[in-house]
Structure formats: C-alpha cells, structure tokens
Amino acid sequence: MGMKVAVLCGGTSAEREVSLRSGAGVHAALRRKGWDADLVVIDTFDGLPRRLAPYTVVFNILHGGPGEDGTVQLLLELMGKPYVGSGPLASALAMDKVEAKKAFQGKGLATPPWLFFSGGELPSFLARAKELGFPLVLKPRREGSSVGVHLVRSEEELPAAAEALAQRYGEFLVEKYVPGREVTAALLEDEHGLRVLPLVELRPQGRELFDWTAKYTPGACEVLCPAPLTPEEAQRVAHAAREAFLLLGCRDFARVDLRLSPEGVPYVLEVNTLPGLTELSLFPRAAQAAGLTYDDLVDHLVRRALSRLPHAHKIG
C-alpha cells in the first residue's frame, strides 16, 4: 500500500500490560489485512517524534497516562501525523473525571452524585462525603481500567480507603454507588455517522463492581452481548452514550460506561477514548455482534485516520 503504520503501545501508565496486549492484537490484524505495520513499544516518551518520523499514520493504542490524556495526541497533531482516535481536547476531557462529570451535568446527563477531594483537610471532606450515603465508590481523578477504584460499604471503611487514594494520587473522587446493572456502549464512526454498536451488559462474578479483576481475569465476569435490555432501556442507554460521546467531542471510536438503575435511568460513569482492543476487550465483542470482525474493525479505524490526510496523500 506504500504506507507505513505505527502501532503505538506500552507506555508508562498502570495500564501498560493491557496496552501491550491491545497493540499485539492490532498489529497482527493490520498485517493480516496487508498493511505495512510495525509495533512501536513505548518504554519512555523521550525521542518519540524521531521514532515516529518514518510512519504515515499512527494507530495509538496506549491506555492511560500521556498516551490517552491528550499529550501524545497533541504531539501527533504538531507532527502532522494522522492517528486513530479522539483529538487532544476530547482525550483530556474524557481522562479527567472531574471535568467530564461537570460536562455531563451541564448537559443534563444523569451521572452519580459526587464530590472531589483536591487536597487539604481530609476529615472535613469525609464528613461531607458521608452525606452522599453508602455505598460509595472512590476513584482517582485520572486513571482508567478501574485502577485504584474502591467500593466503600460503610462509614468505618471510608477513612482508610480515602487515605490510601490521597497518599497515592493527591486527589480523588467520591461517587455515590448506583445499584443496578453495569452496561457499556461501544460507539463507532463510519461514513453514515455515529453508530452505537450492540450494548454489552457485564455481570461480575461474586463482586459488585466491574473492577480490574473482573475486567482482565477470564471467567471473572459474565459478558452478555447484546445486553438483555428492553427496547426502551436500550434506547435510553444508547441515547445517553451518544450524547456523552458528542458532548466531549470524541472521534472515530469510544466506549461509554454506564449504570442502569432499577428505575431504568442510565447514569453515565465515564468515557474511554482509547478502549481496549485485547482478546477479552468489550469493544471488539460489540463490533462482532454488529457483524464487524476484529480485523475489519482495525482496518476501518486506520482508514478513518488516513482520510484526514491532505487529499493528495490519501489511499486509493
């Protein structure tokens, strides 16, 4: 095809291992589709422009940290390299749970009640947090894949969990736990616009949250796709997910995680602008349910990135 594709993976975040698995899958798929693709594993971001110079297009599948928070996206913009996924601003907004929450609320999207600890007196903050009512979910401001997430069921458990997050991250969110069903929506842009792929319901085995263990341990979570929702429930979830995607200004693809309350209200939890593409990942499962194979999904995303090149350089 006369074009070289860099599959960017690894990185320095807590999600490095997941990114390496996503990268290996994407690279293999591109090779099967006939692309001249190289796996570019990142251990440090030093010298990245030089490493990416030979490539026409970048399939960035770095999860978390500078790879997903808009930093690498901004670098690629400055280099004039087309790349898969959302731009710098949408990436930064989605990764920052505080700014994303403010955006959801401003748009009138349901999101669990929350408080933000930015430092200072922890005891006085926890006194306010208790007023949200238990259980509570504590999470870092800027981590993905449920890294650092704690479910706190009682007042006695709260100080230790909060102290741990404050020491490790300096700031964190406290969110009211919404009972109900864990649903995720994979969104994909194509020539017809923005599609919500078949919804996925997650039923973690023996745990209340779709946490790191449930996500990355085979058999730890029952995955139902399409999700067994009523047409009305599915419509409400898909609408909320689409609104969140458009609100943050996402591009190409993203995954929106939600809780569907017993009353049928979809609460938006967060938007993932670089969802996992491993063998266990939810996005490829949703694509498969829509009749799109893993290889075709990866090929489609690269072609979308290339379509942003000046016309003379586009593929035929």
Protein Blocks (a to p, Z undefined) as FASTA:
>chain_A
ZZacdddeeijbfklmmmmmmmmmmmmmmmmnopacdddddfbfghklmmmmmpmbdcdf
beehjllnommmmmmmmnopacedjdfklmmmmmmmmlmmmmmmmnopacddddddebdj
fklmmmmmmmnopadddddfbbghhioiacdfbfklmmmmmmmmmmmnopacdddddedd
dddddddddfkbpadddddddddehiabdcfklmmgghiaccdddddddfklmmmmmmmm
mmmmmmnopahiacddddddfkopacdfbdcfbdcfbfkbmklmmmmmnopafklmmmmm
mmmmmmmpcfklpcZZ
